[in-house]
Amino acid sequence: MKLVLLIAVGAFALSTSGAFAAGKTQYPLTLDNCGRKITFDKAPERAVSIGQNSTEILLSLGLAEKMVGTAVWVGPVLDNLKAANEKVPRISNNQPSFEGVVKNDPDLVAAQFVFDVGPNGVVGKREQFEELGVATYISPGDCAAKDNSMRDGSRSKLFSMDSIYQEIGELAGIFDVQDRGEAFIAELKQREAKAVASVSGGKAANISLVFWFSSSNINGDAWMAGKNGAPGYITQALGARNLIQTEEEWPAVSWEAIAVQNPSVIVVGAMDRRKFPADDPKVKIDFMEKDPVVGKLDAVKNKRFIELSAQAMNPTIRTIDGIETVAAGLKRLKLVD
């Protein structure tokens, strides 16, 4: 597939809305993706996804037959996507090499994070792929109002699921399966509305949460969700409060600082990844219950823990799972009706 990079949109380029208006993609299709204009002459035939969310979106759109590789996995694929996922080769559980990606002869690389495919991409820069005629698409959720100059980045505005819906819609348009994209977006919106309505009594306003993803050292500072990431969206949707009020996506926060704020609930990240001991939710909970400082928190003494897939703590389609899981957890803990 030929990839055309544009400094300015030429007269031949169609707007995104115009290209999708008739329900069937009109090629060439030009998109503004994370600050770059990319043009597709036709639907990709050999896609590689780098990042579990990118993979799960493509699989959800019924595009397994168009995928030649996946990489960067946090946990198991969604249950309803297992059969489709088995058809797609896994290049690597973690970040693959540039060579490991391009040897699959992709015509599209869809990436979840700028960290992997961006100006300083650890897998490769967009220019490297483009020099080989390989299109790159990065999740808008990792670009919108976000500074990626540090590894986990910081957000000046609250993340919104609108950026994920944009991603679904644009990928559906790129592959000319708009009807599937529209149906998937509608399903996610319905699930979110149902979960929010389940705790709509107003009691969540008195509930404060922290979201613990992991830690480089189980006894050290904890990587807690800042105010503007996916956990911030989850808490706002449910009417609760995220206690960590920094714009950093995943700041390292001392337990002494957390103890001062004494959260109502601690949301514990769960994942299959084992880069650090704290990746294991059981290790997290064991530490909290035994530590002389952390063990005095009301949430710990009363075992007010909610385990949540770490993938749901990132801006992904799983963020809807996060809203559902936290809502159900608050009801289970009898903090809301």
C-alpha positions in Angstrom: 0.0 0.0 0.0 1.3 3.4 -0.9 1.6 5.9 1.9 1.6 9.6 1.1 2.8 12.1 3.7 1.5 15.6 3.3 2.8 18.8 4.6 -0.4 20.5 3.5 -3.6 18.7 2.3 -3.6 18.7 -1.5 -6.7 19.4 -3.6 -7.2 15.7 -4.1 -7.5 14.9 -0.4 -10.9 14.3 1.1 -11.9 15.4 4.6 -12.4 12.6 7.1 -16.1 13.3 7.4 -16.6 13.5 3.6 -14.6 10.2 3.1 -16.9 8.4 5.5 -20.2 10.1 4.8 -21.6 7.6 2.4 -20.8 4.6 4.7 -18.1 3.4 2.4 -14.6 4.8 2.4 -13.6 6.9 -0.6 -9.9 6.5 -1.3 -7.5 8.2 -1.1 -8.3 8.7 2.5 -6.4 11.4 4.4 -6.4 11.6 8.2 -4.7 13.9 10.7 -3.2 11.5 13.1 -1.3 12.8 16.2 0.0 15.8 14.3 0.8 14.0 11.0 -1.2 13.8 7.7 -1.4 10.3 6.4 -3.1 9.1 3.3 -4.3 5.6 2.4 -4.8 4.7 -1.3 -6.7 1.5 -0.3 -7.5 -0.6 2.8 -4.4 -2.2 4.4 -3.9 -5.9 3.9 -1.1 -6.6 6.4 -1.4 -4.8 9.7 0.8 -5.0 12.7 -0.6 -3.8 16.1 1.8 -2.6 18.8 -0.2 -2.3 22.0 -3.0 -4.4 23.3 -5.6 -1.8 22.8 -4.7 -1.4 19.1 -4.9 -5.1 18.8 -8.3 -5.4 20.5 -9.8 -2.7 18.4 -8.7 -4.3 15.2 -10.0 -7.7 16.4 -13.3 -6.1 17.5 -13.7 -4.7 14.0 -13.4 -8.3 12.6 -10.0 -7.6 11.0 -8.0 -10.6 12.2 -7.5 -11.8 8.6 -5.9 -8.4 7.8 -3.4 -8.7 10.7 0.1 -10.2 10.5 1.4 -9.6 14.0 0.8 -8.2 17.4 3.0 -7.0 20.3 3.0 -5.4 23.7 0.6 -7.3 25.9 -0.4 -6.5 29.5 -2.8 -9.4 30.0 -5.0 -11.9 28.2 -7.0 -10.8 25.3 -10.7 -10.1 25.8 -12.7 -13.3 26.1 -14.9 -12.6 23.1 -11.8 -12.1 21.0 -9.8 -15.2 21.9 -10.7 -17.2 18.8 -9.9 -14.3 16.4 -6.6 -13.5 18.3 -5.4 -17.1 17.8 -5.3 -16.5 14.1 -2.8 -13.6 14.5 1.0 -14.3 15.1 2.4 -12.7 18.3 5.7 -11.0 17.5 6.5 -10.2 21.1 4.8 -9.8 24.5 6.8 -6.6 25.1 8.3 -4.0 22.7 9.5 -5.7 19.6 12.5 -4.6 17.5 12.0 -2.5 14.4 13.4 -5.4 12.4 11.0 -7.8 14.2 8.1 -5.7 12.9 9.1 -4.9 9.4 10.1 -8.5 8.6 6.3 -9.2 8.6 6.0 -6.9 5.5 3.2 -4.8 7.1 1.5 -2.0 5.2 0.1 -0.5 8.4 1.5 -0.3 12.0 -1.1 0.7 14.5 0.4 1.7 17.8 -1.2 2.4 21.2 1.6 4.5 22.6 3.8 7.4 21.2 6.4 5.8 23.4 6.6 2.8 21.0 6.1 4.6 17.7 6.8 8.3 17.9 9.5 10.9 17.8 11.7 8.8 20.1 9.9 5.5 19.6 11.6 2.5 21.2 10.2 0.3 18.5 10.8 2.8 15.7 10.1 6.3 14.6 7.3 7.0 12.3 9.7 8.3 9.7 11.6 4.9 9.7 8.4 3.0 8.9 7.3 5.6 6.3 10.6 5.4 4.5 9.7 1.7 3.8 6.2 2.7 2.7 4.6 1.5 5.9 1.8 3.7 7.2 1.7 4.4 11.0 -1.4 5.1 13.0 -1.1 6.1 16.7 -4.0 6.1 19.2 -5.4 9.6 19.5 -6.0 8.8 23.2 -2.2 9.0 23.7 -1.9 12.3 21.9 -4.8 14.5 22.9 -3.7 17.2 25.3 -0.8 15.0 26.3 2.9 15.8 26.7 4.8 12.6 25.9 8.3 14.0 26.6 8.5 11.8 29.7 7.9 8.1 29.5 4.3 8.0 30.9 3.5 11.6 29.9 1.3 14.2 31.4 -2.2 15.5 30.5 -3.3 19.1 30.6 -7.0 18.0 30.1 -9.0 15.1 31.3 -9.0 12.1 29.0 -12.3 11.4 27.2 -13.6 8.2 25.6 -14.3 10.4 22.6 -10.7 9.9 21.6 -11.1 6.1 21.7 -14.3 6.4 19.7 -12.4 8.5 17.2 -9.8 5.8 17.0 -12.4 3.1 16.4 -14.1 5.2 13.8 -10.9 6.1 12.0 -9.5 2.6 11.9 -12.9 1.4 10.7 -12.7 4.0 8.0 -9.2 3.0 7.0 -10.3 -0.6 6.5 -13.6 0.4 5.0 -15.7 -1.3 7.7 -17.5 1.8 9.0 -20.7 -0.2 9.9 -18.7 -2.4 12.3 -17.1 0.7 13.9 -20.4 2.4 14.4 -21.9 -0.7 16.0 -18.9 -1.1 18.3 -19.0 2.5 19.5 -22.7 2.3 20.1 -22.2 -0.9 22.2 -19.5 0.8 24.3 -21.6 3.9 24.9 -24.5 1.8 26.0 -22.4 -0.2 28.5 -21.0 3.1 30.0 -24.4 4.6 30.4 -25.7 1.5 32.1 -22.7 1.3 34.5 -23.0 5.0 35.4 -26.8 4.7 36.0 -26.1 1.8 38.4 -24.5 4.2 40.9 -26.5 7.3 40.1 -27.8 7.8 43.7 -25.2 10.5 44.4 -23.4 8.7 47.3 -20.2 8.3 45.1 -19.5 12.0 45.7 -18.2 11.1 49.2 -15.9 8.4 47.9 -12.2 9.0 47.3 -10.1 6.6 45.3 -6.5 6.0 44.3 -5.5 3.7 41.4 -2.3 1.8 42.0 -0.8 0.5 38.8 2.5 -0.9 40.0 5.9 0.1 41.6 9.5 -0.4 40.7 10.0 -1.5 44.4 7.2 -2.9 46.4 8.4 -1.0 49.5 8.9 2.2 47.5 6.8 4.9 46.0 3.7 3.7 44.1 2.8 4.5 40.6 -0.6 6.1 41.1 -2.9 7.5 38.5 -2.9 11.2 38.0 -6.1 13.2 37.7 -6.4 13.4 33.9 -5.9 9.8 32.7 -8.3 7.0 32.2 -8.8 6.5 36.0 -9.7 10.2 36.2 -12.4 9.6 33.6 -13.6 6.6 35.5 -14.0 8.5 38.8 -15.6 11.5 37.1 -18.1 9.3 35.2 -19.1 7.6 38.5 -19.2 10.8 40.5 -16.3 9.9 42.8 -13.0 11.6 43.4 -9.4 10.6 42.4 -7.1 11.9 45.2 -4.0 12.2 43.1 -4.3 15.6 41.5 -1.2 15.9 39.4 -1.3 16.2 35.6 1.4 13.4 35.4 -0.1 10.3 34.0 1.5 7.9 36.5 3.5 9.8 39.1 5.4 8.0 41.8 3.7 8.8 45.1 4.9 8.1 48.6 2.7 6.1 50.9 3.1 8.7 53.5 1.5 11.2 51.2 -1.3 8.7 50.4 -1.8 8.1 54.1 -2.4 11.7 54.8 -5.3 11.7 52.3 -6.6 8.4 53.5 -8.6 7.2 50.4 -11.9 5.4 50.8 -10.9 2.7 48.3 -7.7 1.5 46.7 -8.1 0.3 43.1 -5.4 -2.3 42.5 -4.0 -2.9 39.1 -4.1 -6.5 37.9 -2.0 -7.8 35.0 -0.1 -10.8 33.7 3.0 -8.8 33.2 5.7 -9.4 35.8 8.4 -6.8 35.2 8.1 -5.8 38.8 6.9 -7.6 42.0 4.1 -5.1 42.4 2.6 -6.1 39.0 1.0 -9.0 41.0 -2.2 -7.7 42.8 -1.7 -10.3 45.5 1.7 -8.9 46.3 0.2 -5.4 46.4 -2.5 -6.3 48.9 -0.1 -8.4 51.0 2.3 -5.4 51.3 -0.5 -3.0 52.2 -1.9 -5.2 54.9 1.5 -5.8 56.5 3.1 -2.4 56.2 3.0 -0.5 59.5 2.0 2.8 57.8 -0.2 1.6 54.9 -1.9 -0.9 57.1 -3.5 1.9 59.1 -5.4 3.3 56.1 -9.2 3.0 56.4 -9.3 1.3 53.0 -6.7 -1.3 54.1 -8.2 -2.0 57.5 -11.6 -2.5 56.0 -10.3 -4.4 52.9 -11.8 -1.9 50.5 -9.9 -3.0 47.5 -11.1 -3.3 43.9 -9.0 -5.3 41.5 -9.0 -3.8 38.0 -7.3 -4.8 34.8 -4.3 -2.6 34.3 -5.4 -2.3 30.7 -8.5 -0.5 31.9 -6.3 2.0 33.7 -4.9 3.1 30.3 -7.0 5.0 27.7 -8.5 2.0 25.9 -11.7 0.3 25.1 -11.1 -1.4 28.5 -11.8 1.9 30.2 -15.5 1.0 29.9 -14.7 -2.3 31.7 -13.1 0.0 34.3 -16.2 2.0 34.8 -18.2 -1.3 35.1 -15.8 -2.9 37.5 -15.4 0.1 39.8 -19.1 0.6 39.9 -19.7 -3.0 40.8 -16.9 -2.8 43.4 -18.4 0.2 45.1 -21.8 -1.6 45.3 -20.1 -4.8 46.6 -18.4 -2.7 49.3 -21.8 -1.2 50.1 -20.4 2.3 49.5 -23.3 3.0 47.1 -26.7 1.6 46.6 
